[in-house]
Each structure stands twice: as C-alpha cells, then as structure tokens.
Amino acid sequence: DILKDKELSNIIIEKDNAIKERDQLLIKYNQLSNAYFELQDELKAIDNDLLAVAEAENIQILRYDTRKRIKGLIYDHNNILSQPSNQMTTKHDISNRISNNTKRSNNNDYNN
C-alpha cells in the first residue's frame, strides 16, 4: 500500500511538473508570437518607408528630366527668336526640334 501511495505521489509530482513546464512553454510561445507580430509590423513600416523613398527618388528624377526638357525648349525657342525673319520656322521644324531635344534628353538620362 505504501508503495502504491509513493508511486501515486510520484505520478502526481510528475504531472504537476509537466503542467508547470507546459505553462512555461505557453508563456514563451505567447511571447514569441507577440514578438513575431511586432516584427511583422516593423517590416511593414520599413517597406512603407522604402516605397516612400523610391517614390521621392522617382519624383526627383522626373523633376530633373522635366527641368532638362524645359531648358532645351527654352534654348530652342531662343534660337527660333534669334533667327532672321526671312528664315521663318514652320510648325514642322519646331516639332522636329522638340522631338530631337526630347531624344537628346533621354539619351543623356541613359548615359548618366
């Protein structure tokens, strides 16, 4: 009878230890789970920041390209105005100059 009581007591102790260990593992699991979700949120925030930076860089590139094209158009316009009146430029000539200026601008973009 004493042997059975001792075995039963050991089984109860093992069960209590297993429950305590399980509880500790659940706490660790919850902590890790919370940390994982916090990291996911941080990664989303970083992704959003990177997207914002990329958009800002694209806007800067577009602004730079637009400024270059405007400068080219002003240059062409000044050339047209500086021509003697007997060499009047046709709309077709102006269109070609704008087209060439845009191509020149685009080629410079690829080279830079």
PyMOL commands that set and color helices and strands:
alter all, ss='L'
color gray80, all
select helices_A, chain A and resi 2-82+85-87+91-111
alter helices_A, ss='H'
color red, helices_A
deselect
rebuild
show_as cartoon
